[in-house]
Amino acid sequence: MMNRQIDENTTGNEIWLSHNNGEVDMLLGTQNSWLQHVRIDTPVVPYAMCCVDGYIWIGDNTGQLHIYLSTNFGCVGNFRLETDRQKVSVKEKTKNCYKNLH
């Protein structure tokens, strides 16, 4: 949940929910009522979400991070995380290079 200033006197809370069909819902509400509902369609299954300085970072089932603005919900970027298999192959290549040098 993330707090958001709605106007001078009102603060609301955002709740972000992911679905296994690729959709992410954002609900904005106060103690008295729901104010906004936004649905974002993503090309993959959202797995984890985190708020970072006004951005929502969404990790998916393929190892990518998608970054959305929490103000207008536009996607501002994405990148792929390194998988464990790639780490192992990089370490193995480094070991082989080291062996070849000595």
N, C-alpha and C positions, 0 to 999 in steps of 0.2 A: 504494500500500500504506500502511496506517495501523497503528500500534502500539496495542494495547489491553492494559491491566492486567487479567488474569483473576482472580488472587487474589494474596496476599502474595508468593508466590514464583514466579509464572508470568506471563510476558508473551506475548501472542499477536500475530499479524499478520492484519489484515483485507485481503482482496483483493476489489475490486468489479469486476464484469464486466457489460457491457451487451450486449444482443442486439437484432437488428433487428426483433424481433417485439414490442417493448415491455417485455420482461422485464429485470430487473436482478438479478443474483445476488451475494450477499455470502458469502464463504468465510472462516471464522476458523480459524486453525491455529497450531500451534507447530512447532518443528523436528521433533517426533516424530509428530504426528498432526493430522488435521482434527478440529475440535471442534464446528463449527456451520456449517450452510448455511441461508441465508434467501433466498427469492425474492420480489421485489417486482414486481407487475404495474403498469405505468404505461399511461396511455391513448395514449401517443405513442412514437416511437422515441428512446431515449436516445442522445445524441450525444457528450457530454463529462461528466466527473465530477471533483469536487474536494472534499477534506476541508477544512472551515473550522471550527475550534474545536468539534469534537464533532458537527458536522452534515455531512451529505453533500449537496452541491449538484449536481444533475443538470440539465444543459442538454439540451433536446430539439430535434428537427428543425423545430419550429414557432417557435422563438425564446423558449420559456418556460424559466424556472428553477424546479425543484421542489426543496424543501428537506426532507430527512429527518433525524430524530435517528439517530445512529449507535448508540445504546444499545438502542432498542426498534423502530427502523425505521419509525416512524410519520411520516407526512407532516405537517409543521408549517406549510407554506405554499408558495405559488408565485406567480410574477409573470411578466409578458411583457416581453421586451426590446423596445426601439424598433428598428424596421427602418430601413435606410438610406433607403428610399423616404419614410418619415415624416420623417426628418431633412431631406431635400431639400424636402419640401412645407412644413415649418415655416420653413426658411430663405427659401423663396420668398415665403411669406406675410409674413414679417418685412420683406423687401425691399419688397414692395408696400405695406405699412403705412407704411414710412419714406418712400417716394416720395409717397404720398398726403398726408403731413404737410407736405412741403416744396413 
